[in-house]
Amino acid sequence: MDTKSLVPRVHIQNFSEATAVSHHWGYADRVIPCTNDPGSCEYLDIVYHSHDLGMLYTGIIWATIGGILLLWAVGRHFSRSQPSGVQLPTQVGEGVPQRRSALERLQRAVPSYARQYLLPDAARPIFGRVTRTQVLTLVVLTGYLTIFSFVGIVYRAWRTPVKSVPGLYQTRSSLGPWSDRIGVLAYALTPLSVMLSNRESILSLVTGLPYQSFNFLHRWLGYIIFVQSALHTIGWCVIEIRLYQPQPTVGMEWIVQEYMIWGLVAMIILTLLVILSTPWGIRMTGYEFFRKAHYVLAMIYIGACWGHWEQLKVFLIPGLAVWFIDRAIRFARTALLHYNFLPSGHMGFRSASANVLLFKDEVNGDVVRLDYDHPQDAWAVGQHFYLTFPESSIWQSHPFTPISRPVFGSDSQRHSYIFRSRGGETKKIADLSMQRIANMSQHQESHESLMADARLSVVMTGPYGERTMRELAPDSNILCIAGGTGIAYVLPVLLDLASRPQTPDRHMTLIWSVRRRSDIDWVSPELATLKRKCRNLRTGLHIYVTRASEDTELTQLAVSEKTSANACTKDVNHASSSDSSDADVSSALSVHGVSKAELGLNHIEARPDLDSIVREFVAGTIRGGTDVFASGPGGMISDLRRVVASTNKGAEVMKGDDRWDDDPRRRKPADPEPDWVEELKRVVRCEKMLLSANNDIKRDEFTFIASTVESLIATMSLDNFDVSHNKRLITGLFQGISQNYDAFMCRSSLYTRTGPAKKKPANDEEGRQLSAKLHSMFGFPTPLAEIKDLSKHPYARSRVYDLRNYTDKNQWGPFRNDGSMRVDWEMIESIMIVIGNNSFFGAHMMPSRLRPPWFYPLDGVVPDLDVESGNTPPNYMTLLRQPDLSLDMKDPYGVRGIWSRIVCFLDYTDLYHYNFDVEARKIPSDEPRPPLDTDEAIRHILMDLRITDVTEPGPLDSPIMPVVHFKGKSKSVDVQWDPNANSGIRGSVRLTPEGER
């Protein structure tokens, strides 16, 4: 149609007889007074009044949205400011949970109730795989909009005469104001729809929810806008084509008006947007076409809306602004990630270069793995990046979650991704990788399922998404469930947790469902790392193979069936596989530098029974709640939501029975529940004695006070702010009160020789050993170290270098000389004083390398959670007897590695004269040698140790842990060659019957 034939909008108002104009925001100006017939004037009154109310209601809607977001943001701020997890008391053992108040229990019970009823899927045939929470949000929003669509309108009809045709009447009704109302609401919702679709989402910043969680509301809000627009169009078509007279004259004149043409264009574009956004439309056209068409059509739609009713551009401009800001921030993110130093030394844009591994799978689609390092800051676990592959297309990007763990503080981060190629861009990448590999025939592997690596350029944007670890309670148990490539989402969670200190009772489990056994190769390096790091943790790794018959590379595996009331599964131990199967797996893993023995993972040939898995996991936890991380096929996620919802029991949480009242001090499940009344009385009594000025009372109650302090040290742990209340209490009582330090830390035989009269040794050997043990654990904090302990250095040195103290009975080590292999804490105390003294002076000579140890109260004293938990040792004794595992996997102590150490030693001549000259031989065996003032040599060495054997514990060892034997080399850092420091090393690590390593 020629634009010249378009006519401006016709209005029933009589502009020629008006004397004034009344402005109405978002609508045509009204002329007054009204000189039309009374019915038309009354109709106009209702039209303008309804429109003004409609604009007011849109303001209320946006104010409500803003208020909700404000309250959400404030609530998030204050919820983060409060410590989560167990509230730790300051004295009665660390980690003892207080009885929660009714308000605290209610705060925990309400979310549990909400998950119980709102987590499962709702009306899946209509809404898809979304939770009831999302559907409830949509229902509330729809109800809210419905109310504002009808309120404030006077519903009636008027018959008014047609001036140009005497005797002809037309009908005017409230259908017009109502149609305008829903049209205004459709305009008002446009910027909200754009905000819900943004990747750089302000809604995510405020609520903390990932941007993709708003996709459901974006889609259905689009449907609501479509319905509103359609009803608006139908309403005015009925008015202009049926109710207004004469016809068809009025209808023909109306349809050619410019605003009406743009309205029809907007309605057609909106209809296309809705059709193309349906699952049917996406399947027919492909996702990439849908995405690009969606952008273009959305911009045309907003422009057509502007042409249709310019007065409402107040809603269209924010929508456009939000969209362009989103695009600008995306561009800036990409530029910041890739604007780095070039090989030429100049700054510029440079894409990342990734190693590509291709895992062939003709049945289900090839899987591509990308690995590369990139200079950038660490992202948060759970976040993802959009990757663009310039060698394929610069106009497409896809979201991928790194399976690698971010390392905070590092200048460069390791990126690893896996994805399955099914079609579109991912299929292009797989084909491109295949071509690159074909051109690198010299690097092809004999294992047909795993191809050699190639290089591929990658451009990133991000990171985006939720920070999954931010709200995680410190004692929460973790259940990770993944299907196929969904492992990329859950694996970083476990890798991150395994790299941190953990509470002894935290339980972590990975459930991974794959189609073929060879699919494990995708992430074999990460699985090997996870297994190695989790060897001292309560962690289970379970892999389910659902289509073992498709794995043509593997021979039939021997299985043993287990039948239960809930499921029938087949447990498969890969050690029983055929030799050809093992060879193929080893070949696959060798590309990653991981041996089959190092990975050592069994699998189950069945589909995982999520119901029993979740319930058994929760039933097996000791304390704390359970957080479930999951990613995989839609059916699996829907089933998991149902199971998790049924596991939540708000009523039990309200009663306080939420596994938060267990005592973390109970390292072993069989330990009896402590009597906390007696514990409290004991600690209060001990504190009063230590605060007393009567030193005689302290000496008389030495055993009681020392044993109580030892118990407080043994049960130390950190609260949510990394503060140990036991440590704070003990430090204040002993570092702040020097009399307490003298009375309890200076009662060993060492101070018998050097201390003044007020420093009396303990009455018996056990008392002196207990004092030395307290002193060794407390350390030598300044200024006490410089004034007191270092002055004892010659006497401590005398005990250390007196070779008479090393015999067969104590295995030539710091053990008691009675054959019991109990620790000689007096010898430990002397060794620590000698090393501390030498380190103190060595730190002044090498300040950049050395920090004096034990110069802070309780420095390095951490409870031996692994041993005391009672969970890990049986596993290590089981691993000891598995011949296909590497020695490193059997080592509970972490011996292998490169270690930095300070070594102190006497010159051989000085050592010989001190022990074997004429004067030395005159000293009776039951008398100590004189103080040794000869200076020692100090060396900073590096030890490179490897494990040579792991054996059963001996009769003098703890039976719950193996003995680890090692060999290695040491090298001096100070000088290039030093025969005393550059040498071979061999030894063993074992656990004593007392639980000391």
Secondary structure, 3 states (H helix, E strand, C coil): CCHHHCECCCCCCCHHHCCEEECCCCCCCEEECCCCCHHHHHHHHHHHHHHHHHHHHHHHHHHHHHHHHHHHHHHHHHHHHCCCCCCCCCCCCCCCCCCCCHHHHHHHHHHHHHHHHHCCECCHHHHCCCEHHHHHHHHHHHHHHHHHHHCCCCCCEEEEECCCCCCCEEEEECHHHHHHHHHHHHHHHHHHHHHHHCCCCHHHHHHCCCHHHHHHHHHHHHHHHHHHHHHHHHHHHHHHHHHCCCCCHHHHHHHCEHHHHHHHHHHHHHHHHHHHHCHHHHHHHCHHHHHHHHHHHHHHHHHHHHHHCHHHHHHHHHHHHHHHHHHHHHHHHHHHHHEEECCCCCEEECCEEEEEEEECCCCCCCEEEEEEEEECCCCCCCCEEEEEECCCEEEEEEEECCCCCCCCCCCEEEEEEEEECCCHHHHHHHHHHHHHHHCCHHHCCCCCCECCCEEEEEEEEEEECCCCCCCCCCCCEEEEEEEHHHHHHHHHHHHHHHCCCCCCCCEEEEEEEECCHHHHHHHHHHHHHHHHHHHHCEEEEEEEECCHHHCCCCCCCCCEEEECCCCEEEEECHHHCCHHHHHHHHHHHHCCCCCHHHHCCCEECCCCCHHHHHHHHHHHCCCCCEEEEEECCHHHHHHHHHHHHHHCCHHHHHCCCCCCCCCCCCCCCCCCCCCHHHHHHHHHHHHHHHHCCCHHHHHHCHHHHHHHHHHHHHCCCCCCCCCCHHHHHHHHHHCCCHHHHHHHHCCCHHHHHHCCCCCCCCCCHHHHHHHHHHHHHHCCCCCHHHHCHHHHHHHHHHHHHCHHHCCCCCCCCCECCCCCCCECHHHHHHHHHHHHHHHHHHHHHCCCCCCCCCCCCCCCCCCCHHHHCCCHHHHHHHHHCCCCCCHHHHCCCCCCEEEEEEEEECCHHHHHHHHHCHHHHHCCCCCCCCCCCCCCEEEEEEEEEEEEEEECCCCCCCCCCCEEEEEEEEEECCCCCCCCCCEEEEEEECCCCCCCC
